[in-house]
Amino acid sequence: MTNIDSTRCEDKVPVNGKPLIDLSYLDEMMNGNKTLIREILDLFLQQVPEELTKINSAIAQTNYAMIKTLAHSMRSSFSVLDVASLTPILQEMEDLSSKSTDLPRIQLLNSSLQILTLRAIEEVTTGRRQYD
């Protein structure tokens, strides 16, 4: 049985109340094009909840290949919003699933992923209003 150090996961969850996303990063990348930014944010709000559902399903089915694919895809989704706090979680999930090992650790990481992703979705939803 694998010994899980739950504090390793918890230290990756920001508790200081700072925003997870940085819309100024996206604004700069898109040269302030509000229409394009709004489209990117809308796509994020559509894709990320679907990816969360799929990764939960993949974990429930112990489908390491799908976990790896989804973790990689989600890293890309979050990179445009400069969400650095999710990168180590998703990278570790991807690495573990590449080796088809440590499902309990992947499940623990997924718990943090779920919390942070829901928070990021809330921030994107609120931040998107400035691009209407």
C-alpha positions as CSV (number, residue, x, y, z in Angstrom):
1,M,0.0,0.0,0.0
2,T,1.2,3.5,-0.9
3,N,1.8,5.9,1.9
4,I,0.2,9.3,0.9
5,D,1.6,12.5,2.3
6,S,-1.5,14.7,2.2
7,T,0.4,17.8,3.2
8,R,2.3,17.6,-0.1
9,C,-0.9,18.2,-1.9
10,E,-2.3,20.8,0.5
11,D,0.7,23.0,0.2
12,K,-0.2,23.4,-3.5
13,V,-3.6,24.9,-2.7
14,P,-3.3,28.7,-2.2
15,V,-5.0,29.7,1.1
16,N,-3.9,33.4,1.1
17,G,-6.9,34.6,-0.9
18,K,-4.8,35.8,-3.9
19,P,-6.5,35.3,-7.3
20,L,-5.6,32.2,-9.2
21,I,-6.0,33.7,-12.6
22,D,-4.2,36.7,-14.1
23,L,-6.4,38.3,-16.8
24,S,-3.8,41.0,-17.4
25,Y,-1.6,38.2,-18.8
26,L,-4.3,37.2,-21.3
27,D,-5.1,40.9,-22.0
28,E,-1.4,41.5,-22.9
29,M,-1.2,38.3,-25.0
30,M,-4.3,39.4,-27.0
31,N,-3.3,43.1,-27.3
32,G,-6.4,44.1,-25.4
33,N,-8.7,42.6,-28.0
34,K,-11.9,42.3,-25.9
35,T,-13.8,40.2,-28.4
36,L,-10.9,37.6,-28.6
37,I,-10.4,37.6,-24.8
38,R,-14.2,37.0,-24.3
39,E,-14.1,34.1,-26.8
40,I,-11.1,32.6,-25.0
41,L,-12.8,33.0,-21.6
42,D,-16.0,31.5,-22.9
43,L,-14.1,28.5,-24.3
44,F,-12.4,28.1,-21.0
45,L,-15.7,28.1,-19.1
46,Q,-17.1,25.5,-21.5
47,Q,-14.1,23.2,-21.7
48,V,-12.8,23.1,-18.2
49,P,-15.9,21.8,-16.5
50,E,-16.1,19.1,-19.2
51,E,-12.5,18.2,-18.6
52,L,-13.1,17.9,-14.8
53,T,-15.9,15.5,-15.4
54,K,-13.8,13.5,-17.8
55,I,-10.8,13.3,-15.5
56,N,-13.1,12.2,-12.6
57,S,-14.4,9.4,-14.8
58,A,-10.9,8.4,-16.0
59,I,-9.8,8.2,-12.3
60,A,-12.8,6.1,-11.4
61,Q,-12.0,3.7,-14.3
62,T,-8.3,3.7,-13.5
63,N,-7.7,4.8,-17.1
64,Y,-4.1,6.1,-16.8
65,A,-3.8,7.0,-20.5
66,M,-6.9,9.2,-20.3
67,I,-5.7,10.8,-17.0
68,K,-2.4,11.7,-18.6
69,T,-4.1,13.1,-21.7
70,L,-6.6,15.2,-19.7
71,A,-4.0,16.5,-17.2
72,H,-1.9,17.6,-20.2
73,S,-4.9,19.3,-21.9
74,M,-5.9,21.1,-18.7
75,R,-2.3,22.4,-18.2
76,S,-2.7,24.0,-21.7
77,S,-6.2,25.4,-20.8
78,F,-4.9,27.0,-17.6
79,S,-1.6,28.3,-19.1
80,V,-3.4,31.1,-21.1
81,L,-4.7,32.4,-17.7
82,D,-1.3,32.1,-16.1
83,V,-2.6,29.8,-13.3
84,A,0.8,28.7,-12.0
85,S,-0.6,27.0,-8.9
86,L,-2.3,24.3,-11.0
87,T,0.8,23.4,-13.0
88,P,2.6,21.3,-10.4
89,I,-0.7,19.4,-9.6
90,L,-1.4,18.6,-13.2
91,Q,2.2,17.8,-14.0
92,E,2.4,15.3,-11.1
93,M,-0.9,13.7,-12.3
94,E,0.5,13.4,-15.8
95,D,3.8,12.0,-14.6
96,L,2.2,9.4,-12.3
97,S,-0.3,8.4,-15.0
98,S,2.5,8.0,-17.5
99,K,3.9,5.3,-15.1
100,S,0.5,3.8,-14.4
101,T,1.2,4.1,-10.7
102,D,-0.1,5.5,-7.5
103,L,-3.8,5.9,-8.1
104,P,-4.3,7.0,-4.5
105,R,-1.9,9.9,-5.0
106,I,-3.6,10.8,-8.3
107,Q,-7.0,10.9,-6.4
108,L,-5.5,13.1,-3.7
109,L,-4.1,15.5,-6.4
110,N,-7.5,15.5,-8.1
111,S,-9.1,16.7,-4.9
112,S,-6.9,19.8,-5.0
113,L,-7.5,20.1,-8.7
114,Q,-11.2,20.2,-8.2
115,I,-11.1,22.8,-5.5
116,L,-8.7,25.1,-7.4
117,T,-10.5,24.6,-10.7
118,L,-13.9,25.6,-9.3
119,R,-12.3,28.7,-7.8
120,A,-10.7,29.5,-11.1
121,I,-14.0,29.1,-12.9
122,E,-15.6,31.6,-10.4
123,E,-12.8,34.1,-11.0
124,V,-13.0,33.7,-14.8
125,T,-16.8,34.2,-14.6
126,T,-16.4,37.3,-12.6
127,G,-13.5,38.7,-14.6
128,R,-15.2,38.0,-17.9
129,R,-17.7,40.8,-17.2
130,Q,-15.1,43.4,-17.9
131,Y,-14.9,42.2,-21.5
132,D,-18.7,42.6,-22.3
